[in-house]
């Protein structure tokens, strides 16, 4: 009789996780380069159907079924999370060091204390040494970084222009070129770190986009969050939480009370 209560609890926990994701999306509506996150809610049984051909059991459909609790395996849970890499709107800033990526499958390469990472946040600046870096101070790497291991340095006091392929000019003299990285595997495998960095575990996972119309200087790519859709999802999730709460209350109070009264009357 408690299976319904367990399923309701599982459903509520899944919706709480979705609520956290939606809230983070809304909090980063105005964060440059932020990509929307979302979750997929399912159950263990649906996962089993996807993966059972790979199970190390001779007869997947019969022997595997012996280990399945049909009630518990129908409990809703977050089975997958993903990031939407569609391109956000481009906002004109007029600052040549604000650089927007025009494609959702391209990234800047930056050097952090924890190694090389990818980002789509092009709000750059110059540090005290004239090196191109992010607002957090991470150095933005150039196309020839793996040859000379040097950051991009821009002389002070000169007019900066950046072409659509990422070549940087100071007073019409080329001083560097951005490393525009293409992730060579399924982009959904990228793991987000914080709000605008992505983990890079293997340098073989990226390739240099050497030439092409990839960037727009003087623009920022804003987040791809649609506040109206996120607010709608927030209201929907809150209603589902309330529904699960009512189911739990009904399960524990009404059904259990009814069962106790019936048992008492039988004993009498």
N, C-alpha and C positions, 0 to 999 in steps of 0.2 A: 504493500500500500504506500510505502515511502518512495517508490521509484519516481512518481510524479513530482515529489518535492525535490528530489535530487536533480531531475531534469530542469526544473524551474531555477534552481540555484546555478546550475551550469549555464543556462541561458542568460541569467542576470550578469554573471561574471563576464561572459562574452560581450554583452552590451556595454559593460563598464569599460572593457578594453577598447571597444569601438568609440566610446565617448571620449576617452583619453586621446585617441588619434584625431578625432574631429576637432577637439578643443585645441590641440597643437596646430592643426591646419589653420584655424581661425586666428590664433595668436601670431601666425607668421604670414598673414595676408599681405603685409607690406614689406616683407623680407625679400630683398633682391635675390633672384636665383633659386628661391625655395620651390621644391616640388611637392605636390600633394601626396600624402600617404593615405592608404586605405587598408582595410582588412577583409578577408573572406571568412564567413562563418559557415561551418558545416558540422559534421560529426565524424567519429572514428570509422563508422561503417562506410561512409563515402570514401574515406581515405583508403580503406582496405580494398574496396572495389577497384580503385585506381592502381594499387600496388600489389595485389595478390598474386599476379603472375610472376613476381620477383621473390615471393616468399620461399624460404628453404623448406617447404613442406610438399611431400609427394603429390597429394591430392588436395589442391588448394581449396576447392569448393566444399569438400566434406570434412577432411581432417582439421582444416583451419577453423571451420565453423564450431568445432567442439570448444574452442577457447574464446568464443564470442558471447558476451552477455548482451542479449538483444536490447534490454532496457537501458543499461548504462551506456552502450555504444551509440545510442541515439541522442545523447546529451549534446546540446549545441556547444560549440567551442570555436575559437579562432584557429583555423587550420592553415592560414597563409596571410602574410602581409606583403604589400607591394607599394612601389612608388610610381606615380604617373609622371613620365618624363616629357609630356607635351610642352611646347614652348609657351612661356608666359608672354604677356603684352610687353612691348618695348616702350620705355619711357625716356623721352629726350631730357638730358641734363645739361648738355653743352660742355661738360667736362671731358676732355679727350682721354683721361685715365679711367673713365667709366666705359666699360667695354661689354657690349651685349652679344651673347651667342645667338645666332639665328636658327640653330638646329638643336633639337632636344637630345640628339645622340652625340654631341660634341662637348668636350670639357676642357677647362684650363687645368694645367698641372702645377701643383704648389708643393713646396717643401715645408713640412711641419716638424716639430720636435719628435713626432712619432712616425716619421718617414714620409714618403711621397703620397699625396692624396689628390683626388679629383674634385673639382668644384665647378659650378655654373654661375657663381656669384662673381660678377665682373666689376665690383666696386673697388677699384685699386687706388693706390696712393704711392708716394715715394718716401722711403725712410731717410734718415740723416745721411746715408751714404749714396743717395740717389738711386737705390735699388727698388725696382718695382715689386710691390708687395700688397697683400690683402690688408683690410682694416685691422685684422688680428696680428699683423706683422709677419705672416707667412710669405716667403719669397715666391714670386711668380716665375716659373721657369721658361726658358726659351727653347726654340727648336733645336739648337745645337748644344743643349745642356749636357747630354750624354757624351759629347766629344770634349768639351772644355771645362765642364763642371762649374761654370761661372753663372751668376745670376744676371738678369737683364739690368743694365745700368744706363740711366738717362741723364745726360749733363743738365745741370741746373740753368734756369734762365733762358732756355731755348723753346721755340715753338714746337709742340708735339703734334704729330699726325700719325694715325694708325690706319693702314689700308685694310680692305675687306678680307685679306688673307692673313692678317695678323702682323704684317711687317711694320716696325716702329721707326719713325723718322724724327730727328731733331734738327730743326732748321734745314729740312729737305735732305739731310744726311742719314742714311740707314744706320741705326745703332743696335738693332736686334729684331728678333721675330718671335712671337708667342708660340709656345708649343700647344697646338690645338689637337687634343687627343681624341681619338675614336676608340670606344670600347669594342673590342673585336668579338666578344661573346654575347650571350643573351644579356641585354642591359638590365633585365629584371633581377639578375644575380648580384648587382651592385648593392652593397650595404651602406646605409646612410650613417654618418657619424655626426651627431649634433644636428644642426638644421641645414647646413649647406656644404658639407664635406662628404666624400664617398671613399670608402676604403679601397686601396689598391694593393692586393696581395702578391701580384706577379706582374712584372713589367712587360711580360709577353702578352698580357691581356689588353694592351693598348698599342695603337699605331699612330704615327704622326700624319695628320691631315696637312700635307705640305702646301697645297695650293687650292684655293677655292673661296667662294663668297661666304665666309663663316661668321665674321664679326662685324659689329657696327660701333664705331667709336663715337663717344658723346651720347650714348644711350645706355640704359640699364634694362636687363631682362627682369621684369618683376615676377612675383610668384604666379603660378598658374591656378591659384585658388579662386573659385567662384563663391563669394560670401553667401549669396542667396541659396545655392545648393547645399553649402555646408550647414547653414542655419536650418534648412529643411531637414537635413539628415540628423542634426542635433535634436530637433523636436521629435522626430520619429524614434530616435534611440531612447529619449527620455520616456516616451509613451510605452515603449517595449519594457523598459525597466519597471515602470508602474504596473504593467500587466503581469510580469513575472512575480512582482511583490504580492499582488492580489492572489495569484495562484498559490504561492507559498502560504499565505495567511489562510486561504481556504483549505489547503491540504492539512495544515497542522491543527487548525482550530475546529473547523466544521466537520471534516471527515473523521479525524481522530476522536472528537467528542461523540460523534454518531456511533463509531465502532465501540467505544467504551460503554455507552448506554445500552447497546444491543448485547454486548457480552454480559453486562450486569443483569439484564432482564432474563437472559438464558440461564445464568447461574441461579437466579431467584426461582 
